[in-house]
Amino acid sequence: MASLLSNEKYALYYQKIGLLYKRPEIRASLEVILSVFTVMILILAAIRPTLVNITSLQKKIDDQTTVDKKADNKMAQLISAQTQLTNFASSLYLFDEAVPDNFSYTDTAERMQFLAKENNLTIESAAFPGYALLGSPDVKTDWGTKIIKPSASNIMAEQVSFSVNGNPQNVITFLSALENMDRLGVLNSVTLSKQVGQTQADNTLRAAGQVTFYFYSQAQ
């Protein structure tokens, strides 16, 4: 009985809706609303791919702009480098002297000996690192940690320990010349100690330190 009443209620409800829909003003309003919704759905369906394409194109434009800026910077650097190369072409040999090709014990030893002799100093000691004169520098024994090896950029750092003795002012001049000669050298550490002689005039200054020289190892 309850089901029958419910069906009659819904039937009456649909009849009222049908009567309302037959009214011209209601029917026109519903048709307008449905038309608007239909148009909006069609517009969204048509615009969405366009919006996606526009976003993708905008990203490509931004990426290309970034690439162009980097290319402009690289070009400016190349132009600057070319200008400097032109301006300093006559001085390039100074670099070859400051960082010579291939390692040489003789080169370092002779320069230090010359500076010491020029300042009337006595070289008490000079200790040089090991270097593989023959074959590969990849020594497998314990010596492998004690020899000079080229870095990833083919630069070899030679650390020389030394001690000199002589007139205090001459020692200071020697140390200054050691850092400022035409070879790239870095004075890492220096210890100064007074050496007492028989008289005041016989007092000397002893300098013990470590200096690093650099060589360019030509790739084989």
CORWO-V378191 format. One record per pair of residues at least 24 apart in sequence whose C-alpha atoms are under 8 Angstrom apart, sorted by sequence separation. I is the first residue (numbers start at 1). J is the second residue. D is the distance in Angstrom with one decimal. If there is no record, write none. Layout:
BEGIN
i->I j->J d->D
i->I j->J d->D
END
This chain:
BEGIN
i->187 j->211 d->4.4
i->188 j->212 d->7.0
i->186 j->211 d->5.5
i->187 j->212 d->6.5
i->185 j->211 d->6.6
i->186 j->212 d->5.2
i->185 j->212 d->5.5
i->186 j->213 d->6.7
i->185 j->213 d->4.6
i->129 j->158 d->6.7
i->184 j->213 d->5.9
i->185 j->214 d->6.9
i->128 j->158 d->7.6
i->129 j->159 d->6.6
i->183 j->213 d->7.4
i->184 j->214 d->6.2
i->128 j->159 d->6.9
i->129 j->160 d->6.9
i->128 j->160 d->5.0
i->127 j->160 d->5.7
i->128 j->161 d->6.8
i->126 j->160 d->6.9
i->127 j->161 d->5.1
i->171 j->205 d->7.0
i->126 j->161 d->5.7
i->127 j->162 d->6.3
i->171 j->206 d->7.7
i->125 j->161 d->7.9
i->126 j->162 d->4.3
i->167 j->203 d->7.8
i->168 j->204 d->6.1
i->171 j->207 d->7.1
i->125 j->162 d->5.4
i->126 j->163 d->6.7
i->167 j->204 d->5.3
i->168 j->205 d->5.0
i->124 j->162 d->7.6
i->125 j->163 d->5.3
i->166 j->204 d->5.1
i->167 j->205 d->6.1
i->123 j->162 d->7.6
i->124 j->163 d->5.5
i->125 j->164 d->7.2
i->165 j->204 d->6.6
i->166 j->205 d->5.6
i->123 j->163 d->6.1
i->124 j->164 d->5.4
i->165 j->205 d->5.7
i->166 j->206 d->6.7
i->123 j->164 d->4.5
i->124 j->165 d->7.0
i->165 j->206 d->4.4
i->122 j->164 d->5.5
i->123 j->165 d->6.6
i->164 j->206 d->5.8
i->165 j->207 d->6.4
i->121 j->164 d->6.3
i->122 j->165 d->5.2
i->163 j->206 d->7.0
i->164 j->207 d->5.4
i->121 j->165 d->5.6
i->122 j->166 d->6.4
i->163 j->207 d->5.4
i->164 j->208 d->6.6
i->121 j->166 d->4.9
i->163 j->208 d->4.1
i->120 j->166 d->7.0
i->121 j->167 d->7.3
i->162 j->208 d->5.7
i->163 j->209 d->6.4
i->120 j->167 d->7.9
i->161 j->208 d->7.6
i->162 j->209 d->5.6
i->116 j->164 d->7.7
i->161 j->209 d->5.8
i->162 j->210 d->6.2
i->121 j->170 d->7.3
i->161 j->210 d->4.4
i->120 j->170 d->7.3
i->121 j->171 d->7.2
i->160 j->210 d->5.5
i->161 j->211 d->6.6
i->119 j->170 d->5.4
i->159 j->210 d->6.6
i->160 j->211 d->5.4
i->119 j->171 d->7.5
i->159 j->211 d->5.7
i->160 j->212 d->6.2
i->103 j->156 d->7.5
i->159 j->212 d->4.3
i->160 j->213 d->7.9
i->119 j->173 d->7.4
i->158 j->212 d->5.3
i->159 j->213 d->6.5
i->119 j->174 d->6.5
i->157 j->212 d->6.3
i->158 j->213 d->5.1
i->157 j->213 d->5.8
i->158 j->214 d->6.1
i->157 j->214 d->4.7
i->158 j->215 d->7.8
i->116 j->174 d->6.6
i->156 j->214 d->5.6
i->157 j->215 d->6.6
i->115 j->174 d->6.3
i->155 j->214 d->6.8
i->156 j->215 d->5.0
i->155 j->215 d->5.9
i->156 j->216 d->6.1
i->155 j->216 d->4.8
i->156 j->217 d->6.5
i->115 j->177 d->7.3
i->154 j->216 d->5.9
i->155 j->217 d->5.9
i->115 j->178 d->7.4
i->154 j->217 d->5.1
i->154 j->218 d->6.9
i->154 j->219 d->7.2
i->112 j->178 d->7.4
i->150 j->217 d->6.4
i->98 j->182 d->5.5
i->99 j->183 d->6.5
i->97 j->182 d->6.6
i->98 j->183 d->3.9
i->99 j->184 d->6.2
i->97 j->183 d->6.3
i->98 j->184 d->4.9
i->94 j->182 d->7.6
i->108 j->213 d->7.9
i->103 j->215 d->5.8
i->102 j->215 d->6.0
i->103 j->216 d->7.4
i->100 j->214 d->7.8
i->101 j->215 d->6.0
i->102 j->216 d->5.6
i->103 j->217 d->7.0
i->99 j->214 d->5.8
i->100 j->215 d->5.4
i->101 j->216 d->4.7
i->102 j->217 d->4.8
i->99 j->215 d->5.1
i->100 j->216 d->6.0
i->101 j->217 d->5.9
i->102 j->218 d->6.3
i->99 j->216 d->6.2
i->101 j->218 d->6.5
END
